[in-house]
Amino acid sequence: DGDTDDDDSDCGVCADADNDGHTDAACGGDDCDDSDETIFTGAWEICDDGKDNDCDGITDMNDVDCENPQASSGCGCSVSGAHKAGWSVLLGLALLIRRRRGKKTR
């Protein structure tokens, strides 16, 4: 029939119907919806699409990944705020050093 290996329905292997790299859960894979490439175990939860993207049984704003968007990244933190705080500390130290040096010259 011209098909080879995973593309051949004669082989009895479940194909990845949505081509997201994850096999259908019905065939032992981790894709709970093999008709949608945005849905598989480990996918980012898209918080406004009405779908369970990460196959955890919870959709959108009911999913903890949407309550705390950084939870999916694994750190639960915001890097941009850390940069601001770091610069504030450095500026404060520079001003303190300058002030102390000014007192020594008097």
N, C-alpha and C positions, 0 to 999 in steps of 0.2 A: 504493500500500500504506500510505500515511500516514506513512512514515518519511522523515526528511530527512537529507541530507548524511552525516556519519559514522555515524549510527544506521541508515542504509539499507544493507542487505547487497547491494543491486543496484549500488551505486557501486563495489564492488571495493576499498574501503578497509578496512583492518583496524580494527575497533573496539577500544577499550580495555575488554577483558572484565571486568577487576577494578576499573575506575573509579579507578585511582590516579594518572591523569594521564600515564601512560607507555605507549607503543605496544609491542605484542608484538615481540620481537626477530626473529621469523620474518617480520615485515613491515618490517624495517629500523629498528625502535625499540630502546629500551634496557631493555625489560622482559623478563628471562629466564624469568619465570613469570607469565604474564598471567592466571592463575587465583587469584593471591594478592596482595592490595593492599599487603602489607608487603614485597614483593620487587620491586626494580628497581635499576638502576645508580644509585649515590649514596645508597641508603637506609642507615639506621643498621643495623649488624649487631646482631641480638638474640642474645646469646651463649648462650642455653639453649633455643632452639626447634627445633634440628635442621635449620634451613634456611639457605640461602645468601642472606640478605636483600639484600646489596649486589651480587650477581651477579659476584663476583670469582672464583668457582669454589672457594671455601674456606668451610667451615661452622664456626660456633660457636667453640670454644676453639682451633681450628687457625688461625683468622683473626687476623692481627696486631691488628685492631681490638679483639678481645676480650682479647688478652694485655696491651694497654695501652689501657684504655677511653678515655683522653684523646686517643688518636691520631685518632679520628674528628672531634674538635673542631678539629683543626689546630694546637693549641698544645703538647700533650703536657705540660701543667703543671696544678698544682692551685692555684686562686686562694685557697682558704681558708687554706692554709699561708702564703701570701705576706702576707695580712693580719695574721696573728699575728706574723710576723717584723717587719713594719713597726711595729706597736705596741710591740714590745720595744725596738726601736732608739730610738723617740721617748721612751719612758720612761727609757731609759738616758741619753739626752742631757739630759733635764730634770733628772735627779738629778745629773749632772755639773755642769750650770750652777748648780744650787742649792748644791752643795758649794763651787764656786769663789767664788761670791758670799759665802758664809759665811766663807771665809778672808780676804777683803778687808776685812771689817768688824772683824776682830780686831786 
